Amino acid sequence: TAQIAARIANYSTIGTIYSYNAGGYWEPTETLRFRGQYSRSQRAPTITEFFSAPRQDSDALRDPCDGLMPDGSGITPAPGSDFSAATIAANCLAEAGIQAFFADPDNAGDPFEFDGSVNGPNAGNSTLREETADTFTVGAVWAPSFADDLYIIVDYYNIRVEDAIGSVSTQTTADLCYGAADFPNNRFCDVITRDCSNGRVVEVINRQENLNELLSEGVDVSVMWDFEVDKLPGEFGLDVRYSRSLADEFEFVGEAGQPVREDSNGSMYNPTHEARARLSWSEGGFYASYTLHYESGGIDDLDVLPTDPLYFAADDQFRSSVYARYRFGNDNRTSVYAGVTNLFDEAGPYMPGNFATGSSSNINSPQNSLVGRQFYFGIRSAF
């Protein structure tokens, strides 16, 4: 079986775009199905992405000029970067605000220091073009004959987006500005504002732009099985979902027109492995389940080497939840339910390096649970 579809749209902002897809499946046996699909999708910028004025936000920033002394010493380039400490120092010393800091007698002998939160407004961009995504998926569904109601599904996906609409982070913007040989005449410096009296960064505008490329690639596996156990009442259910991220990266034009590629795969903020396993039991109107969630550990900053004091690797994280429900009444239209999430009250990893600035990021990642264990109860009825 095959299918084909196409779509044409015209926008006053960027003109005509085209999208299409083709896919199908093949069943060599009654228990095995192969499937695949390719699609080309184009997306026009939204009204916000295209026209929005800067919208207030705040971001954490480690100032590239942090630690600077009047003689140009004290600079430490961003971990994993190829920036020259001498270049960064020269660019920082060219800032009138930083010179004003050193000219203040109260700062005599002190380094220029700034790590903390800055205004990081998000802004639209009227020069945006459409983004174009090419998506390829292929997989198989197997329902083995040796077990009733057992399904095993494996899918591979590859999503590549050209001219992806997004923004460069506040930190990366600052690093590329002050590490550049063409300072301050580049687009990264254009969006940074410093206080002319003390040199502190006041604002870094995160403007929407067409990044060179975005790539997401991975494998998804699912196992679903409804079964009964001899001499035990009711029906059991097993539902296991696993995702393996192979790539999660984006590329944009950086210093002197050179491409900069950032890959978050393997970081603690984008786990390489994620899984969920649920075991359930039901009998009549009663249903109960236990669910185990898993996320692989990762590195806080992929650019930091294991020998660096700022290196931090989080362990794998497991969280459990339980749920129960009872349905009754006419046609089982009323149900009472209750559950507990994060059953063992796991908070997740603490990153000691962030306590120095008071940032909440030491407990704020996909692996953290700030709320902890939660109980809930409810009654639902349909009329």
TARAPE-V416969 format. One record per residue. N is the residue number from 1. RES is the residue in one small letter. PSI is psi as a letter, one per 40 degrees, with the letter a starting at -180 (* if undefined). OMEGA is omega in whole degrees, 0 to 359 (NA if undefined). Layout:
N|RES|PSI|OMEGA + N|RES|PSI|OMEGA
This chain:
1|t|h|181 + 2|a|i|177 + 3|q|i|179 + 4|i|h|179 + 5|a|i|179 + 6|a|i|181 + 7|r|h|176 + 8|i|h|179 + 9|a|i|179 + 10|n|h|181 + 11|y|i|179 + 12|s|d|183 + 13|t|d|186 + 14|i|e|177 + 15|g|a|187 + 16|t|h|176 + 17|i|i|185 + 18|y|h|176 + 19|s|i|179 + 20|y|i|176 + 21|n|i|177 + 22|a|h|181 + 23|g|i|179 + 24|g|i|177 + 25|y|i|182 + 26|w|h|181 + 27|e|g|179 + 28|p|d|177 + 29|t|i|179 + 30|e|e|184 + 31|t|e|186 + 32|l|h|177 + 33|r|h|173 + 34|f|i|181 + 35|r|i|179 + 36|g|i|179 + 37|q|i|172 + 38|y|h|179 + 39|s|i|171 + 40|r|h|182 + 41|s|h|176 + 42|q|h|182 + 43|r|h|176 + 44|a|i|176 + 45|p|i|176 + 46|t|i|178 + 47|i|d|180 + 48|t|d|181 + 49|e|d|185 + 50|f|d|191 + 51|f|e|191 + 52|s|h|168 + 53|a|i|179 + 54|p|h|179 + 55|r|h|190 + 56|q|h|177 + 57|d|i|177 + 58|s|i|181 + 59|d|i|174 + 60|a|i|181 + 61|l|h|166 + 62|r|h|184 + 63|d|h|177 + 64|p|d|180 + 65|c|e|182 + 66|d|h|179 + 67|g|e|184 + 68|l|h|173 + 69|m|i|182 + 70|p|d|180 + 71|d|e|178 + 72|g|e|178 + 73|s|i|174 + 74|g|e|182 + 75|i|h|174 + 76|t|h|180 + 77|p|i|179 + 78|a|h|180 + 79|p|h|177 + 80|g|e|182 + 81|s|i|177 + 82|d|e|183 + 83|f|i|179 + 84|s|h|178 + 85|a|d|180 + 86|a|d|179 + 87|t|d|179 + 88|i|d|181 + 89|a|d|180 + 90|a|d|180 + 91|n|d|180 + 92|c|d|180 + 93|l|e|178 + 94|a|e|181 + 95|e|h|181 + 96|a|d|181 + 97|g|d|179 + 98|i|d|175 + 99|q|d|177 + 100|a|d|177 + 101|f|d|182 + 102|f|d|180 + 103|a|e|180 + 104|d|h|181 + 105|p|d|180 + 106|d|e|182 + 107|n|e|183 + 108|a|h|179 + 109|g|e|181 + 110|d|i|173 + 111|p|i|172 + 112|f|h|183 + 113|e|h|171 + 114|f|h|171 + 115|d|h|179 + 116|g|a|184 + 117|s|h|178 + 118|v|i|174 + 119|n|h|182 + 120|g|g|184 + 121|p|i|176 + 122|n|h|185 + 123|a|i|176 + 124|g|i|183 + 125|n|h|185 + 126|s|e|177 + 127|t|e|181 + 128|l|i|172 + 129|r|i|176 + 130|e|i|173 + 131|e|i|185 + 132|t|h|182 + 133|a|h|172 + 134|d|h|184 + 135|t|h|178 + 136|f|h|177 + 137|t|i|175 + 138|v|i|182 + 139|g|a|181 + 140|a|i|175 + 141|v|h|181 + 142|w|h|175 + 143|a|g|187 + 144|p|i|183 + 145|s|e|182 + 146|f|e|180 + 147|a|h|178 + 148|d|i|175 + 149|d|f|174 + 150|l|h|180 + 151|y|h|177 + 152|i|h|186 + 153|i|h|177 + 154|v|h|180 + 155|d|h|173 + 156|y|h|179 + 157|y|i|176 + 158|n|h|182 + 159|i|h|181 + 160|r|h|183 + 161|v|h|175 + 162|e|i|182 + 163|d|f|182 + 164|a|h|180 + 165|i|h|181 + 166|g|a|179 + 167|s|i|177 + 168|v|h|184 + 169|s|i|178 + 170|t|d|182 + 171|q|d|181 + 172|t|d|178 + 173|t|d|180 + 174|a|d|180 + 175|d|d|182 + 176|l|d|178 + 177|c|d|188 + 178|y|e|175 + 179|g|e|187 + 180|a|i|177 + 181|a|d|181 + 182|d|f|176 + 183|f|h|356 + 184|p|e|188 + 185|n|f|174 + 186|n|i|188 + 187|r|d|180 + 188|f|d|178 + 189|c|d|183 + 190|d|d|186 + 191|v|e|181 + 192|i|h|177 + 193|t|h|176 + 194|r|i|174 + 195|d|h|185 + 196|c|e|181 + 197|s|d|182 + 198|n|e|175 + 199|g|e|183 + 200|r|i|176 + 201|v|h|180 + 202|v|d|188 + 203|e|i|170 + 204|v|h|183 + 205|i|h|175 + 206|n|g|184 + 207|r|h|177 + 208|q|i|178 + 209|e|i|176 + 210|n|h|175 + 211|l|i|181 + 212|n|d|188 + 213|e|i|173 + 214|l|h|182 + 215|l|h|173 + 216|s|h|184 + 217|e|i|180 + 218|g|a|181 + 219|v|h|176 + 220|d|h|178 + 221|v|h|178 + 222|s|h|174 + 223|v|h|180 + 224|m|h|185 + 225|w|h|171 + 226|d|h|186 + 227|f|i|176 + 228|e|i|180 + 229|v|h|181 + 230|d|h|176 + 231|k|e|175 + 232|l|h|181 + 233|p|i|173 + 234|g|a|182 + 235|e|h|179 + 236|f|i|177 + 237|g|h|177 + 238|l|h|181 + 239|d|h|181 + 240|v|h|178 + 241|r|h|180 + 242|y|h|178 + 243|s|h|177 + 244|r|h|179 + 245|s|h|179 + 246|l|d|179 + 247|a|i|174 + 248|d|g|190 + 249|e|i|174 + 250|f|i|183 + 251|e|i|177 + 252|f|i|180 + 253|v|h|183 + 254|g|a|184 + 255|e|h|177 + 256|a|f|177 + 257|g|e|181 + 258|q|h|180 + 259|p|h|176 + 260|v|h|182 + 261|r|h|178 + 262|e|h|182 + 263|d|h|180 + 264|s|e|181 + 265|n|h|181 + 266|g|e|176 + 267|s|i|180 + 268|m|e|179 + 269|y|e|179 + 270|n|g|187 + 271|p|i|177 + 272|t|d|181 + 273|h|h|174 + 274|e|i|181 + 275|a|i|175 + 276|r|h|178 + 277|a|h|181 + 278|r|h|175 + 279|l|h|184 + 280|s|i|176 + 281|w|h|180 + 282|s|i|178 + 283|e|h|182 + 284|g|b|180 + 285|g|e|183 + 286|f|h|179 + 287|y|h|177 + 288|a|i|181 + 289|s|i|172 + 290|y|h|183 + 291|t|h|177 + 292|l|h|178 + 293|h|i|181 + 294|y|h|172 + 295|e|h|181 + 296|s|i|176 + 297|g|i|181 + 298|g|a|183 + 299|i|h|177 + 300|d|d|180 + 301|d|h|185 + 302|l|e|180 + 303|d|e|182 + 304|v|h|181 + 305|l|i|180 + 306|p|d|180 + 307|t|e|182 + 308|d|h|178 + 309|p|d|180 + 310|l|e|181 + 311|y|h|177 + 312|f|h|178 + 313|a|h|180 + 314|a|i|178 + 315|d|i|173 + 316|d|i|183 + 317|q|h|177 + 318|f|h|175 + 319|r|i|183 + 320|s|i|174 + 321|s|i|177 + 322|v|i|184 + 323|y|i|177 + 324|a|i|182 + 325|r|i|175 + 326|y|h|180 + 327|r|i|180 + 328|f|a|180 + 329|g|a|180 + 330|n|h|179 + 331|d|f|179 + 332|n|f|184 + 333|r|e|178 + 334|t|h|180 + 335|s|i|174 + 336|v|h|184 + 337|y|i|178 + 338|a|i|180 + 339|g|i|176 + 340|v|h|174 + 341|t|i|184 + 342|n|f|189 + 343|l|d|184 + 344|f|e|172 + 345|d|f|179 + 346|e|h|181 + 347|a|d|183 + 348|g|a|185 + 349|p|i|174 + 350|y|h|181 + 351|m|h|187 + 352|p|d|183 + 353|g|d|184 + 354|n|e|180 + 355|f|d|184 + 356|a|d|182 + 357|t|e|180 + 358|g|e|182 + 359|s|i|178 + 360|s|e|183 + 361|s|e|177 + 362|n|e|176 + 363|i|f|185 + 364|n|g|178 + 365|s|i|178 + 366|p|e|181 + 367|q|e|181 + 368|n|i|174 + 369|s|g|185 + 370|l|d|182 + 371|v|d|182 + 372|g|a|182 + 373|r|h|179 + 374|q|i|175 + 375|f|i|176 + 376|y|i|182 + 377|f|i|180 + 378|g|i|175 + 379|i|h|180 + 380|r|h|180 + 381|s|h|178 + 382|a|h|183 + 383|f|*|NA
